[in-house]
Amino acid sequence: MTPVLQVNNLQVTYYTDAGRARALDGVDLTLNAGEKLGLVGESGSGKSTMALAMMRMIKPPGRIEGGQVIVDGLDLMSLSDDSMLKARLSKIAYIPQGAMNSLNPVIRIGAQMVDAIKAHDQGSSREDIEKRCKQALESVDLGANVFKMYAHELSGGMKQRACIAISILLKPKVIIADEPTSALDVVTQRQVMETIDRVQKEIGAAVILIGHDMGLMAQFVDKVAVMYTGRIMELSSVRDMFVDPKHPYAQALIKSLPNLDNKGVFNGIPGMAPALLQLPGGCAFHPRCSQVMETCKTQRPPSIALSGGRILECHLYSEKA
Amino acid sequence: MSDLLEFKNVTKTYSSGLLSRVSTIALNNMSLKLDAEQPTITTVAGESGSGKTTLAMLLLGFTTPTSGQILYKGKDIHTLRGEERMLFRREVQAVFQDPFAVFNPFYTVDHLLTVPIARFKLAKSKSEAMNKMVEALTAVGLRPGDVLGRFPHQLSGGQRQRINIARALLLRPKLLVADEPVSMVDASLRANILETLRGLQKDYGVSIIYITHDLTTAYHIANSIVVLYRGEVMEAGDVDKVIKNPQHPYTKLLIDSIPWPDINRRWGETEIKVRESDLSEKSAGCKFSSRCPFVMDKCKQSPPLFRLSEHQAASCYLYEQNPTIDPGKLSDLLPV
């Protein structure tokens, strides 16, 4: 099976007055069609930068320094700006954080959907385009009447689903959803996630779900990648991640989660994420790590592959390997 | 036994429209008591539009109830004047949802802490004020050297939220209203903030009203819970009982929808009924009836609270064989 998405050594740097901040420090990722990957990490770990870089939507002072993003055999980084415009939505779609605020308030939902299709496909008739829009709305559980509505007439969850409908209009190969439910309550959240799950299966796309809610990840994704200071610290199947996390940061993250059995026990992660401008030497996590060794302070751990497609960056395991 | 705070049949209605008045009942006939002697953490849970923030605004005296009374130490908070009002303002503190919006970006964080000290004349000298600040910051698990003299943008969301708690703590409050204090904070920092809140209640004897839509954190921090839906109490009682063994169909749906970070505990199978667009605003009777899978004819009338056990009650006709309880006695259900 050829992967539908392949990210190789992706690097993004923000040039600020205070210095250069490496927001993405060489990230590799492979995803098959129909797979769902969760990208988790604290604020500032680079997960949203990762999404924007894959869409080539990094704005100055940020710059993509290198790497490849190959979707369906096509390297997005090598495309001209015009071809990239065409690739967005048709190859790779993005549901931004707080997507409900990204709908235009003075244009009907339907018109925004028609716009999106027309930008990629001038040949179709008006009726045909309208039919496709209504089908997309139907598939996210919104009535066809939403086509004629304005954003303010919809609730938060409905707006979010309308955004999902737009993102699947052209049946993209990869859908990136950046905290699609962070502003919604639990019941609506479940509805939205079930919607993404269903449409994803229908069009067979790969999904990258970005967020910091590990609960949501446990319920939704197949693989989890834990990010820290612009690098992937651990990538493994969702079951391995929750049952037997390997990286000390992943272990602390899993341990900090509230569950039904450990009422009143709070295991926060001590310390705070380092500023990207002053990254500690060696492994970036070493000042907070409970199992820190001498080598961690000076040498960056190499990326090592374990069985089951598991990838780790930690000296604890590199010695054994 | 004296009451710190009492809600007496409080109703809050918001009206809109110039010609035809459209009114929304944000909170309907709510009664709640908090005991002054035994500090406790009470969760008020519900989805958006359930009236939980209205409850916070009423508690803090920011809006007036349409009917009913809110008493603080036996006196209506809207009749307090002068020193009594200052005391109320000092003893009832709040921590809000957004740790980014409450800071003035032009001042260092010291400003946020020195203003209340000056306003309430908590310290006689600068060094005493400094000591108080250091003490409060240490109590919430911050190193004063890390945060004092810094500007808000130099701090993380978790640090800012803890400074907010420190500010509240500085005033030695009796009651803290925490409106979604962790929803905008990274998951890895949530545990730290919740632990801080818990410490306030245990070590400093502060009662906390914890307002949230996140039942996972509610379960971990609170003693008791009140579940609201569109301004009505659906279920209330001991947080262990309500979360582990919910009875009201709405609470069941809520708890079924929690994404537990547990690979062996999947999202429930209960189907979510009705598209939101089909919900009629003005359904009489039980507010949840339009979405309820067990709806009966009887549900066209508002159900009273039925007592299920010593520390649990649900407002649902499914339990009509149980004795009813007076909504004014809601607090008796809540363990401390």
Interface residues (C-beta under 8 A of the other chain):
Chain A: E42 S43 D141 L142 G143 V146 L154 S155 G156 G157 M158 D185 V186 V187 T188 Q189 R190 Q191 M193 H212 D213 M214 G215 L216 M217 A218 Q219 F220 V238 R239 F242 V243 A252 L253 I254 S256 L257 P258 N259 L260 K263 G264 V265 F266 N267 G268 I269 M272 A273
Chain B: E47 S48 S156 G157 G158 Q159 D186 A187 S188 L189 R190 A191 N192 L194 E195 R198 H213 D214 L215 T216 T217 Y219 H220 I221 D240 I243 K244 L253 L254 S257 I258 P259 W260 P261 D262 I263 R265 R266 W267 I272 R275 E276 S277
